[in-house]
């Protein structure tokens, strides 16, 4: 059979046959007395044949306990760690800024990031990149993938290294650079097999059954861009279309605190949840902090394997609730399932209130930053007219004060209540001296005599007092 696959690699990269690894392979073979053709495809074939032997070596008869394959794979991993895993010094400051922003939007207030905290965050990023990279290496060097031609493994793997985060709304992968903090893409064996099968058939000029009446796939195969094909395959094999999300039948699985984290990791990888828990180090850390619950809906075989929602515990309290919609929000069909589950936790109702409040406050803060007008409902919430704003920090969320600082409070309260500015007080002095109908702030009345308090009660029988 002609080396169509090697020709394909040469077409994708016309300089590949002159790269350092291939020239080294040529030199080694010639030192052994073997003749190597100068044709690009032949040189590539010789190199890939050597790689195949490296990852499937014959065992040493005199050293039955020495695993040459394991040694070779570990050498490959260490080499890749050095070349493709982010360095602590390359983690962009924007990443730490984003962590501060997220903490702020979740109601934890303004947090600083010390050098020690940065180092700890960096260690998690690096560890998760290594573990997700290992998934690809382990699979592509394992017998489970031996049906893939070596050239297709090389093409898949080297192009996967260029991919960053998967955007569920755009259905595309971002590009990876030396400052990318995201783990490597989830390995979905079914999606990868779909891509490899289609490309191998195309390269070998064989019929592809799925391509008929499928202009999208036809176009993708013309370009043979791995990232685009893999994104297409992920959408094809995972339930991201709305009609596939309609079914919410499934079951909750509890992963106990301090239990083995790998069953949790393995249940998430390949499903494109976007959850950081799919990384081994993150999953281990989170299970050390508390139990972890995942709701899996049934797949086509009737097995609960499709992650739809997760509840992470922080000790005895709910730490986080996540879904598979963009930005890890719950998809619109799973809300009732999660709400019912939340009733089982003592702080379930409180958590939902906090989450809703922080989401609304974030919307108001964004309007404020953009100079947009706030609605009457926004103002009622901001001034906590009906109930207090609940957050996840120990103190009041600093955004409440920041948004109100440059506003005309009396004008806002006038819009909310319908009273004139003159009928609204914001200080104790104003409250006690005029015809006030609405007070916003604190009133310290303990110093008043009983008779004075009674006069005040008679003077303002319908006074509304909102405490800050």
Secondary structure by P-SEA (a helix, b strand, c coil): ccaaaaaaaaaacccccccaaaaaaaaaaaaacbbbbccaaaaaaaaaaaaaaaaccccccccccccaaaaaaaaaaaaaaaccccccccccaaaaaaaaaaaaaacccbbbbcaaaaaaaaaaaaaaaaaaaaaaaaaaaccccccccaaaaaaaaaaaaacccccccccbbbbbccccccccccccaaaaaaaaaaaaaaaaccccccccccaaaaaaaaaccaaaaaaaaaaaccccccccccccbbbbbbbcccccaaaaaaaccccccccccccaaaaaaaaaabbbbbbbccccccccccccbbbbbccccccccccccccccccccaaaaaaaaaaaccaaaaaaaaaaaaaaaaaaaaaaaacccccaaaaaaaacccbbbbcccccccaaaaaaacccaaaaaaaaacccccccccccccccccccccccccccccccccaaaaaaaaaaccbbbbbcc
